[in-house]
Amino acid sequence: MKYIYLVDYWVPFPSSEYGGMISVIAEDDQECFDLLTNFDEGETNPFDPQYEDRVMPNIVKAPKFALVDDEESRVIDIFLT
């Protein structure tokens, strides 16, 4: 079974005050983490590696919804302010 995760995005103050939401399809929390932290060269990684330790806690508390159909695991959308 796969889920759609709605993961909070943040860049901590004083670096900035940006935020947003990242939508991900994944089987579990670990796959979601891997998708959010392992971007291919040329792709934009929304998470600064120095804050990578904060990604998993946001995944765990993210709303997630079971999908009826079997979808490919992927980042669906990145909305940043």
N, C-alpha and C positions, 0 to 999 in steps of 0.2 A: 504494500500500500504506500502511496505517496501523499505528501501534504503540500499545501501552499503555505509558506511562512511569510509573515509581514514583519520584517525586522527593522527596528529603529536604527537610523543612521545618526551619527553625531561626530562633531569635531570639537573636542573640549576647549573651553576658554583657558588661556588667553590666545590660543592659536586662531580661533575664530568662534563664531556662534552659529555655525551652520548645522542644519539637521535635515531630516528627510525620512524616506521609507524605501526599503529595498524588498521586492517581492521575489521569492525563490521557490522553486519546486524541488523537493528533496524527500528521500525516504526517511531520514532521521536527522537529529541535531548535528551529528558528526558530518554527514554529507553536506548539510547546509553550510556548516563552517568551512569545509573544504572548498565549496563553490565560491564562498565569499572571500577567501584568502589566497586562492591559487588562480590568479589570472594569467593568461598567456601574454607573452611579450606583445606589445602593441595595443593591448586592451587596457582600459582604465580601471585600476583598482581603487574603489572608493574608500578603502580603509588604509590609513597611514599605518605602516608596519609597527611603529612604536606603540600603537594602541591595540594591537592584535589580541592582547590578553583580555580586552573588554568585549570582544565580538561574541564569544560563546555565552556569557551571561545574558546578552541581549537576545540571542537565539533561543535560549531556554525560556525566557519570559515572553517571547513573541507569540502573538496569536497564531495558531496554525489550524488549518482546515483540511480534512480528509478529501481527497479527490476521488471521484467515481471512476474516471477513465485512467488508464495507465499513460502517463505523460513522461516525456524525457526530462530528466533532472537538469535544471538550468536556472540561471538568473533571468527572471522574466522582465523586470523593470527596475530602474534606479531613478528615484525622484529625489533630487537634492535642492535645497534652498540656498 
